[in-house]
């Protein structure tokens, strides 16, 4: 195998592992979010950030926050997260949800 092909496979392998780690991180965050939703009172409006301790959310890279926000919204709208309804956007573009 020539040097260029070896570099290609090295990069492809890195990207595959990076994607796997991102998906695992989303699943971990989804589990924590579901636990936190149980503590939210019915009728309360919240954003995803509210479901995590400040340090947990603040330590996440911006890309992970955005990816998880999209995954959470999709899960709520498809019914995979029960008892929560998407309300709309705040002025800062954060998605709002209500516990039902």
VEXDRENLO-442339 format. One record per residue (C-alpha): residue in three letters; z, x, y negated. Coordinates in steps of 0.2 Angstrom, whole numbers, padded with zeros to 4 digits. Each point is the difference from the previous one (the first is absolute). Layout:
<atoms>
<atom residu="ALA" pz="Z" px="X" py="Y"/>
...
</atoms>
This chain:
<atoms>
<atom residu="UNK" pz="0000" px="0000" py="0000"/>
<atom residu="UNK" pz="-0005" px="0007" py="-0017"/>
<atom residu="UNK" pz="0013" px="0003" py="-0014"/>
<atom residu="UNK" pz="-0007" px="-0015" py="-0010"/>
<atom residu="UNK" pz="0002" px="-0012" py="0015"/>
<atom residu="UNK" pz="0018" px="0006" py="0003"/>
<atom residu="UNK" pz="0004" px="-0003" py="-0018"/>
<atom residu="UNK" pz="-0007" px="-0018" py="0001"/>
<atom residu="UNK" pz="0010" px="-0004" py="0015"/>
<atom residu="UNK" pz="0016" px="0007" py="-0008"/>
<atom residu="UNK" pz="-0003" px="-0011" py="-0015"/>
<atom residu="UNK" pz="-0004" px="-0015" py="0011"/>
<atom residu="UNK" pz="0016" px="0003" py="0010"/>
<atom residu="UNK" pz="0010" px="0001" py="-0015"/>
<atom residu="UNK" pz="-0007" px="-0016" py="-0007"/>
<atom residu="UNK" pz="0004" px="-0009" py="0016"/>
<atom residu="UNK" pz="0018" px="0006" py="0000"/>
<atom residu="UNK" pz="0002" px="-0004" py="-0018"/>
<atom residu="UNK" pz="-0006" px="-0018" py="0003"/>
<atom residu="UNK" pz="0011" px="-0002" py="0015"/>
<atom residu="UNK" pz="0015" px="0005" py="-0011"/>
<atom residu="UNK" pz="-0005" px="-0012" py="-0014"/>
<atom residu="UNK" pz="-0001" px="-0014" py="0013"/>
<atom residu="UNK" pz="0017" px="0005" py="0007"/>
<atom residu="UNK" pz="0008" px="0001" py="-0017"/>
<atom residu="UNK" pz="-0007" px="-0018" py="-0004"/>
<atom residu="UNK" pz="0008" px="-0007" py="0016"/>
<atom residu="UNK" pz="0016" px="0008" py="-0004"/>
<atom residu="UNK" pz="0000" px="-0006" py="-0018"/>
<atom residu="UNK" pz="-0005" px="-0018" py="0007"/>
<atom residu="UNK" pz="0016" px="0000" py="0011"/>
<atom residu="UNK" pz="0011" px="0005" py="-0014"/>
<atom residu="UNK" pz="-0008" px="-0013" py="-0011"/>
<atom residu="UNK" pz="0003" px="-0014" py="0013"/>
<atom residu="UNK" pz="0018" px="0005" py="0002"/>
<atom residu="UNK" pz="0002" px="-0001" py="-0019"/>
<atom residu="UNK" pz="-0008" px="-0017" py="-0001"/>
<atom residu="UNK" pz="0014" px="-0007" py="0011"/>
<atom residu="UNK" pz="0012" px="0005" py="-0014"/>
<atom residu="UNK" pz="-0010" px="-0009" py="-0014"/>
<atom residu="UNK" pz="0006" px="-0017" py="-0005"/>
<atom residu="UNK" pz="-0012" px="-0015" py="0002"/>
<atom residu="UNK" pz="-0009" px="-0003" py="-0017"/>
<atom residu="UNK" pz="0002" px="0018" py="-0006"/>
<atom residu="UNK" pz="-0016" px="0008" py="-0007"/>
<atom residu="UNK" pz="-0002" px="0019" py="0004"/>
<atom residu="UNK" pz="-0012" px="0014" py="0001"/>
<atom residu="UNK" pz="-0002" px="0012" py="0014"/>
<atom residu="UNK" pz="0009" px="0014" py="-0009"/>
<atom residu="UNK" pz="0016" px="-0012" py="0000"/>
<atom residu="UNK" pz="0000" px="0001" py="0019"/>
<atom residu="UNK" pz="0005" px="0018" py="0001"/>
<atom residu="UNK" pz="0013" px="0011" py="-0007"/>
<atom residu="UNK" pz="-0005" px="0009" py="-0016"/>
<atom residu="UNK" pz="-0001" px="0017" py="0008"/>
<atom residu="UNK" pz="-0010" px="-0006" py="0015"/>
<atom residu="UNK" pz="-0014" px="-0008" py="-0011"/>
<atom residu="UNK" pz="0001" px="0014" py="-0013"/>
<atom residu="UNK" pz="-0003" px="0014" py="0013"/>
<atom residu="UNK" pz="-0016" px="-0008" py="0006"/>
<atom residu="UNK" pz="-0016" px="0007" py="-0006"/>
<atom residu="UNK" pz="-0010" px="-0012" py="-0012"/>
<atom residu="UNK" pz="-0014" px="-0002" py="0013"/>
<atom residu="UNK" pz="0013" px="-0006" py="0014"/>
<atom residu="UNK" pz="0007" px="-0012" py="-0012"/>
<atom residu="UNK" pz="-0017" px="-0008" py="-0004"/>
<atom residu="UNK" pz="-0005" px="0000" py="0019"/>
<atom residu="UNK" pz="0016" px="-0008" py="0005"/>
<atom residu="UNK" pz="-0001" px="-0013" py="-0014"/>
<atom residu="UNK" pz="-0017" px="-0005" py="0006"/>
<atom residu="UNK" pz="0006" px="-0001" py="0018"/>
<atom residu="UNK" pz="0015" px="-0010" py="-0005"/>
<atom residu="UNK" pz="-0010" px="-0012" py="-0010"/>
<atom residu="UNK" pz="-0012" px="-0002" py="0014"/>
<atom residu="UNK" pz="0014" px="-0003" py="0012"/>
<atom residu="UNK" pz="0008" px="-0013" py="-0011"/>
<atom residu="UNK" pz="-0017" px="-0009" py="-0003"/>
<atom residu="UNK" pz="-0005" px="0000" py="0019"/>
<atom residu="UNK" pz="0017" px="-0007" py="0005"/>
<atom residu="UNK" pz="0006" px="0016" py="0009"/>
<atom residu="UNK" pz="0015" px="0001" py="-0012"/>
<atom residu="UNK" pz="0008" px="-0018" py="0001"/>
<atom residu="UNK" pz="0010" px="-0008" py="-0013"/>
<atom residu="UNK" pz="-0008" px="0009" py="-0015"/>
<atom residu="UNK" pz="-0014" px="-0006" py="-0011"/>
<atom residu="UNK" pz="-0011" px="0010" py="-0012"/>
<atom residu="UNK" pz="0003" px="-0006" py="-0018"/>
<atom residu="UNK" pz="-0012" px="0010" py="-0010"/>
<atom residu="UNK" pz="0000" px="0016" py="-0011"/>
<atom residu="UNK" pz="0013" px="0006" py="-0013"/>
<atom residu="UNK" pz="-0007" px="0008" py="-0016"/>
<atom residu="UNK" pz="0002" px="0017" py="0008"/>
<atom residu="UNK" pz="-0011" px="-0006" py="0014"/>
<atom residu="UNK" pz="0014" px="0000" py="0013"/>
<atom residu="UNK" pz="-0002" px="-0014" py="0012"/>
<atom residu="UNK" pz="0014" px="-0013" py="0000"/>
<atom residu="UNK" pz="0006" px="-0010" py="0015"/>
<atom residu="UNK" pz="0012" px="-0014" py="0002"/>
<atom residu="UNK" pz="0012" px="-0002" py="0015"/>
<atom residu="UNK" pz="-0002" px="-0018" py="0007"/>
</atoms>
